[in-house]
Amino acid sequence: MEFERDTIISYETVAEVTLCQEETLESIVPDACPDILRIVDVCGQATLSGKQAREGAAQVTGMVRAVILYQPEGGGGLRRMEMGLPFTCQAEAPGLTERGTVLASPRLRCAEARVLNPRKVLLRVDLAVDITACQPSERPVCSGVTDCGTENLCQKQYKGEDYLLCAVQEKPFTFSDQVRLQSGSGEAPVLLAARVQPVCTESKLIGSKLIFKGEVELYFLLQEPGGGLSAGHESMPFSQIIEAAGAAEEGECQVDVEVASFRCEQDPADGREVDMELELLAQAQVRCHRPVVLLQDLYSTSNLMEAERENQPLCRLVEQSVRPQAVRELLETGEMVRSVVDARLALGQVRQSREGKELVLTIESWVTVLYLDENELVQCVRRAIPVSCRLDCPERARCSCRCVCPGEVFAAPAAGGVEVRFTVEFHCLTTETAAVPAVTSAKLGEARSAGEGARPSVVLRLPAPGEELWDIAKAHGTTVEQILQANELEEDALPTGRMLLIPSCR
């Protein structure tokens, strides 16, 4: 028997997890640096060094570049000490092979340092690494029989659509720029610390080209010649193109840009010029709606038939939304805050819990604020603030959520500490998968009349509750059309409590 066959080509998400881990490192203060009196803050940047898809596991490597800011013995302004701490993490991904693709996003939730002695420190970093493992998939499906008239065949088709991850691509690219510091006149300030955050603001498909644009957000902390501190922020645009074979123009794009390496230094000839060089990695996912036709059932009115079936998983989009949550909190300091120098935010792991029909998404936001106390000394306060979002979600549905913090963190002195305000956006993608029975193969057997004797030309029967017209026609070896005609019915809907005439095909 000849079948019309199709192949559903897509990517299957075999793992989507956030790994949290701590790393520690002891280090000696460089000879050129003075002894440490007190550690004020640790600024850090997590970078992505490499990813690898293995049999059943996804591995990610990276580096934390940390800058320890401290007050030296003997007084004077803040000093900086830079450290590099490598990390490796691995997530279980059943079904992943070397042909798969690993997407990763590391971020530094929190970094702390402790003085072991004036010439030695212990650095501790708290990391969160989002890992998504995607495996190429090819699912053969049967959509119908090529010739339904030869063997008096009747077939039942399912016509719907599948919401697919149709393309997973990535592209490394470099970015460099020069920033002019706008601090006061006279001697140039000292760049104490810098961090970057690339953000994709727009993406679209044109043919097989995925065009995306965004900005690199540069945040830096400066120390003026007189010892005062100031924070700065610059935005620098970028645009790139990725080849996205297999994606349709109506596809929905998600592009995340990660930092692979980062260098930000003052120009030795002109301290007000800051040279920045970045190696970035764009990771793109494209989802689309694909029409699908499945052969759900078939039979012959003249012959018995044996058919093999299997369930085909079809995914549908339930909801795709962005849910901003505004946060306003007081960070208690236990002392008077004269002024705020800098504020930053890092996001942790998204946790999911269910309350009735609602899905509750919660993420920890780590807020760090540098401020001057009443004695004009630089102090640091840090706190983890949980942020929650609720959405209606069917119990069988799956929600994939990623969080971002658009804009800057507002911080100002308040009674008892520092008041902070910021917004966390929950980007939610909710899908639901249903198993649709489908025929994979079939073969004809002997004639229906073989060994049965004379078959009645008509049968009178009452449909069972929940029984469909197709099931009745198949059981009696006739067609839906003949039953409709014999009972003068216009629609494929069974009348309640009415006897049906079931004619026999001859």
C-alpha positions in Angstrom: 0.0 0.0 0.0 1.4 3.4 -1.1 1.4 6.1 1.5 2.0 9.9 1.3 4.7 10.6 3.8 6.2 13.8 5.2 9.1 14.6 7.6 8.8 17.1 10.5 12.2 18.7 10.8 12.8 20.6 14.0 14.9 20.9 17.2 13.8 19.2 20.4 14.6 20.9 23.7 16.1 18.0 25.8 17.2 20.2 28.7 16.4 23.6 30.0 17.9 24.2 33.5 19.6 26.9 35.6 22.7 25.6 37.5 23.8 27.6 40.5 27.2 27.0 42.0 29.9 28.7 44.1 33.6 29.0 43.2 36.4 30.2 45.6 39.9 31.3 45.0 42.7 32.5 47.3 45.1 35.1 45.9 48.1 37.1 47.1 48.0 40.9 46.8 50.4 42.0 44.0 53.6 43.6 45.1 52.7 46.9 43.4 49.6 47.2 45.6 49.5 48.3 49.2 48.3 46.2 52.1 44.5 45.8 52.5 42.8 47.5 55.4 39.2 46.9 54.5 37.4 45.4 51.5 34.6 47.7 50.2 33.1 45.8 47.3 33.7 43.2 44.6 32.6 43.9 41.0 32.5 41.1 38.6 31.7 40.0 35.0 30.9 36.4 34.1 32.0 35.5 30.5 31.3 32.4 28.4 34.4 30.6 27.2 32.9 27.5 25.6 30.1 25.0 25.3 30.0 21.4 24.3 27.3 18.9 23.5 28.0 15.4 24.7 26.1 12.1 24.9 23.5 12.9 27.5 25.1 16.0 28.9 25.8 19.7 28.2 29.0 21.3 29.4 29.7 25.0 29.8 33.0 26.7 30.7 33.6 30.3 31.5 35.5 32.9 33.5 34.6 35.3 36.2 36.6 38.5 36.0 36.4 40.1 39.5 37.7 43.4 40.7 38.2 43.8 44.5 37.9 47.4 45.7 39.6 48.0 49.0 40.8 50.8 51.3 44.6 50.4 51.8 46.4 50.7 55.1 47.8 54.2 55.6 44.8 55.9 54.0 44.2 57.3 50.5 41.6 56.5 47.9 40.3 53.1 46.9 42.6 50.6 45.2 41.7 47.8 42.9 42.9 44.2 42.6 41.8 42.1 39.7 41.4 38.3 39.8 40.3 35.7 37.2 38.3 32.6 38.3 37.5 29.9 35.8 34.4 27.8 36.2 32.9 24.6 34.6 29.4 23.2 35.0 27.6 20.3 33.4 23.8 19.6 33.0 22.2 16.2 32.3 20.5 16.2 28.9 19.0 12.8 28.0 18.8 12.4 24.3 21.5 15.0 23.5 24.3 13.9 21.1 27.3 15.6 19.6 25.1 16.8 16.8 23.1 18.9 19.3 23.5 22.6 20.2 24.0 24.0 23.7 22.9 27.5 24.5 24.3 29.1 27.7 24.0 32.3 29.6 26.2 32.7 32.7 25.8 35.5 35.1 27.3 36.6 38.4 24.7 36.7 41.2 27.0 37.7 44.0 30.7 38.1 44.7 32.4 38.6 48.0 36.0 38.8 49.3 37.4 38.2 52.8 40.8 39.4 54.1 42.9 36.5 55.3 45.8 38.8 56.1 46.8 42.2 54.7 48.5 40.5 51.7 46.0 37.7 51.1 42.3 37.5 50.2 39.7 34.8 49.6 37.3 35.4 46.7 33.9 33.7 46.6 31.6 34.0 43.6 28.0 32.8 43.3 27.1 31.9 39.7 23.9 31.1 37.8 24.2 29.5 34.4 21.1 29.1 32.2 21.6 26.0 29.9 19.4 25.0 27.0 20.3 21.8 25.1 18.7 21.4 21.6 18.8 18.2 19.6 18.0 18.0 15.8 15.0 15.9 15.2 13.4 14.4 12.1 10.0 12.8 12.6 8.5 10.9 9.6 4.7 11.0 9.5 2.1 9.5 7.2 -0.4 12.0 5.8 -2.6 9.7 3.7 -2.9 6.9 1.1 -2.0 7.7 -2.5 -4.9 5.8 -4.1 -8.1 5.4 -2.0 -10.3 3.9 -4.8 -8.5 0.7 -5.7 -9.2 -1.3 -2.5 -12.4 0.7 -1.4 -10.3 2.5 1.2 -11.7 5.1 3.6 -9.3 7.3 5.5 -9.6 9.8 8.3 -7.1 12.7 8.5 -6.1 15.1 11.2 -5.4 18.6 10.0 -3.7 20.9 12.5 -0.4 22.5 13.2 2.8 22.0 15.2 4.6 24.8 17.1 8.2 24.0 16.4 11.7 25.2 17.3 12.7 25.3 13.7 16.1 26.9 13.8 19.0 27.2 16.4 21.9 29.3 15.3 24.8 31.2 16.8 27.4 33.7 15.6 30.5 35.0 17.3 31.4 38.6 16.5 33.7 41.3 17.9 32.8 44.8 19.1 35.1 47.7 19.9 34.5 51.3 20.8 36.1 54.3 22.5 34.3 56.2 25.3 35.2 59.7 26.4 34.9 60.2 30.1 32.9 63.3 31.0 34.2 63.9 34.5 35.5 67.3 35.7 38.4 69.2 34.3 42.0 68.7 35.2 43.6 65.4 35.9 41.8 62.3 34.5 39.9 60.1 36.9 40.9 56.4 37.6 38.8 53.7 36.1 38.1 51.4 39.1 35.7 48.9 37.7 33.6 48.3 34.6 31.0 45.8 33.5 29.0 45.4 30.3 25.6 44.0 29.3 24.8 43.4 25.6 21.0 43.6 24.9 19.2 42.6 21.8 16.5 45.1 21.1 15.2 44.0 17.7 15.3 40.9 15.5 13.5 39.9 12.3 13.7 37.3 9.5 14.2 38.3 5.8 14.4 35.1 3.8 17.0 32.9 5.4 18.7 35.9 7.1 18.1 36.8 10.7 18.9 40.5 11.3 19.2 41.6 14.8 20.2 44.9 16.5 21.0 45.9 20.0 23.1 47.9 22.3 26.1 47.3 24.6 25.5 48.9 27.9 28.7 49.9 29.6 28.7 50.7 33.4 31.8 52.0 35.1 33.0 53.3 38.4 35.4 56.2 38.5 37.6 57.7 41.3 38.3 61.4 40.8 41.8 62.9 41.6 40.5 64.2 44.9 39.3 60.8 46.0 35.6 61.2 45.2 33.7 58.4 43.4 31.2 58.7 40.5 29.4 56.2 38.3 28.9 56.4 34.6 26.9 54.7 31.8 27.2 54.6 28.1 25.2 52.8 25.4 26.8 51.7 22.1 24.7 50.2 19.2 25.5 47.1 17.2 23.8 45.1 14.4 24.5 41.7 12.9 23.2 39.1 10.5 22.9 35.3 11.1 22.2 32.6 8.6 19.0 30.9 9.8 18.3 28.0 7.3 15.1 26.2 7.9 13.3 29.3 9.4 10.3 30.9 7.7 9.9 34.7 7.6 6.9 34.5 9.8 9.0 32.8 12.5 9.3 34.2 16.0 12.9 35.1 16.9 14.7 35.2 20.3 18.3 36.4 20.2 20.5 36.5 23.3 24.0 38.0 23.2 26.6 36.8 25.7 30.1 38.1 26.5 32.9 35.8 25.6 35.7 38.2 26.6 36.0 41.7 27.8 38.7 44.4 27.9 38.2 47.9 29.1 41.2 50.1 29.7 42.1 53.8 29.9 44.3 55.1 27.1 47.8 55.6 28.5 48.2 58.7 26.3 44.9 60.3 27.3 43.3 59.0 30.5 39.9 60.4 29.6 39.7 58.0 26.6 38.6 54.4 27.5 39.2 51.7 25.0 36.7 48.8 25.0 37.1 45.5 23.2 34.5 42.7 23.4 34.1 39.2 21.9 30.4 38.5 21.8 28.3 35.4 21.0 24.8 35.7 19.6 22.6 32.7 20.2 19.3 32.6 18.2 16.2 30.5 18.5 13.4 30.7 15.9 10.0 29.2 16.4 7.2 28.8 13.9 3.8 27.3 13.3 3.9 24.4 10.8 0.7 22.9 9.2 0.5 19.1 9.8 -1.7 16.5 8.2 -1.7 13.1 9.8 -3.5 9.9 8.8 -5.4 9.0 11.9 -7.3 5.9 10.7 -8.2 3.9 7.6 -10.1 0.8 6.7 -11.4 -1.0 3.6 -15.1 -1.7 2.9 -14.2 -4.9 1.0 -11.2 -6.3 3.0 -10.0 -6.7 6.5 -7.0 -4.5 7.4 -4.2 -4.5 9.9 -2.8 -1.1 10.7 0.1 0.0 13.0 -0.2 3.2 14.9 1.9 5.5 17.1 1.3 8.7 18.9 2.6 11.9 17.3 3.4 14.7 19.8 2.1 18.0 18.5 2.8 21.3 20.3 0.6 24.3 20.4 1.4 27.8 21.7 -0.8 28.7 24.7 0.6 32.1 25.5 3.6 34.3 24.8 3.9 37.4 27.0 6.2 39.9 28.7 5.1 40.6 32.3 6.9 43.5 34.0 7.1 43.6 37.8 8.0 46.9 39.5 10.0 46.6 42.7 10.4 49.1 45.5 12.4 48.1 48.6 14.4 49.6 51.4 17.9 48.3 52.0 18.6 48.8 55.7 22.1 50.0 56.5 21.8 50.8 60.3 23.5 54.2 59.7 22.8 57.4 57.9 23.4 57.4 54.1 24.8 60.7 52.9 24.8 59.8 49.2 24.6 56.9 46.8 27.6 56.2 44.5 26.4 53.3 42.4 23.8 50.6 42.3 23.6 47.4 40.3 21.3 44.3 40.0 21.9 40.7 39.2 19.3 38.0 38.6 19.3 34.5 39.9 17.3 31.3 39.1 13.6 31.3 38.1 11.6 28.9 40.3 8.2 27.6 39.4 5.4 26.6 41.8 1.7 26.1 41.4 -1.2 27.5 43.3 -4.4 26.1 41.9 -4.8 27.2 38.3 -2.0 29.8 38.6 1.7 29.3 38.0 3.9 31.3 40.3 7.3 32.4 38.9 9.8 33.7 41.4 13.3 35.0 40.9 15.9 36.3 43.3 17.2 39.7 42.4 20.6 40.6 44.0 20.9 44.3 44.6 24.2 45.9 45.5 24.5 49.6 46.5 27.7 51.6 47.1 27.2 54.7 49.3 28.9 57.2 51.5 28.1 57.2 55.2 28.0 60.2 57.5 31.8 60.1 57.8 32.2 60.2 54.0 33.5 56.6 54.0 32.6 54.3 51.1 30.3 51.4 52.3 28.5 48.6 50.5 25.0 47.0 51.2 23.8 43.9 49.4 20.5 42.1 49.6 18.6 39.4 47.7 15.0 40.4 46.9 12.5 37.8 45.6 10.3 39.0 42.7 7.2 37.0 41.8 4.9 36.9 38.8 1.6 35.0 38.4 0.0 33.7 35.2 -2.9 31.4 34.3 -1.4 28.1 33.1 -3.0 24.7 32.4 -1.6 22.0 34.5 -0.3 20.0 31.5 1.3 23.1 30.0 5.0 23.9 30.1 6.3 27.4 30.8 9.7 28.5 29.7 10.7 31.8 31.4 13.7 34.1 31.2 14.0 37.4 33.1 15.7 40.6 32.3 16.1 43.9 34.0 15.5 46.8 31.5 16.9 50.1 32.4 19.0 51.1 35.4 18.5 50.6 39.2 17.3 53.8 40.9 18.8 54.2 44.4 18.5 57.1 46.8 19.1 57.7 50.5 16.1 57.2 52.8 15.4 57.0 56.5 17.1 53.9 57.8 19.0 53.0 54.6 18.7 53.2 50.8 15.5 53.0 48.8 15.9 51.1 45.5 13.5 50.9 42.6 13.8 48.7 39.5 11.7 46.6 37.1 12.1 42.9 36.3 10.5 41.6 33.1 9.3 38.0 33.0 9.4 36.8 29.3 7.1 33.8 29.4 6.5 31.1 26.7 3.8 28.6 27.5 3.2 25.6 25.3 1.2 22.4 25.6 1.9 19.1 23.9 -0.9 16.6 22.9 -0.4 13.1 21.6 -2.3 12.5 18.3 -2.7 8.8 17.3 -1.5 8.3 13.7 -1.1 5.4 11.3 2.4 4.4 10.4 1.8 1.4 8.1 -1.0 -0.9 7.1 -1.7 -4.0 5.0 -4.9 -5.6 3.5 -6.1 -9.0 4.7 -8.8 -11.3 3.3 -12.2 -10.2 2.1 -14.7 -9.2 4.7 -17.2 -11.9 3.5 -14.7 -14.8 3.7 -16.1 -17.4 6.1 -19.0 -15.2 7.2 -21.7 -16.4 4.9 -24.2 -13.9 3.6 -23.9 -10.4 5.2 -27.1 -8.5 5.9 -27.8 -5.7 3.5 -28.9 -3.3 6.3 -28.4 -3.2 10.1 -30.5 -1.2 12.6 -28.7 -0.1 15.7 -28.6 2.6 18.5 -25.2 4.4 18.7 -23.4 4.0 22.0 -22.6 7.1 24.1 -19.5 8.8 22.8 -19.5 6.8 19.6 -18.6 8.6 16.4 -20.1 8.0 13.0 -16.6 7.0 11.7 -16.4 4.2 14.3 -19.8 2.8 13.3 -19.0 2.9 9.6 -15.7 1.2 10.2 -17.2 -1.6 12.3 -19.8 -2.4 9.7 -17.6 -2.1 6.6 -19.5 0.8 5.1 -18.9 4.5 4.6 -19.9 7.6 6.5 -21.5 9.0 3.4 -23.8 6.0 2.9 -24.9 6.2 6.6 -25.7 9.9 6.2 -27.6 9.3 3.0 -29.6 6.3 4.4 -30.7 8.3 7.5 -31.2 11.6 5.7 -28.6 13.3 7.8 -26.8 16.4 6.6 -24.1 16.7 9.2 -21.5 14.3 10.7 -23.2 14.5 14.1 -25.2 11.6 15.6 -28.7 12.3 16.8 -29.3 11.4 20.4 -31.4 8.4 21.1 -32.2 7.6 17.5 -31.8 4.3 15.8 -29.6 4.3 12.7 -29.9 2.4 9.5 -26.5 1.0 8.6 -26.4 -0.1 4.9 -23.8 -2.6 3.8 -21.3 -1.9 1.0 -21.5 -4.4 -1.8 
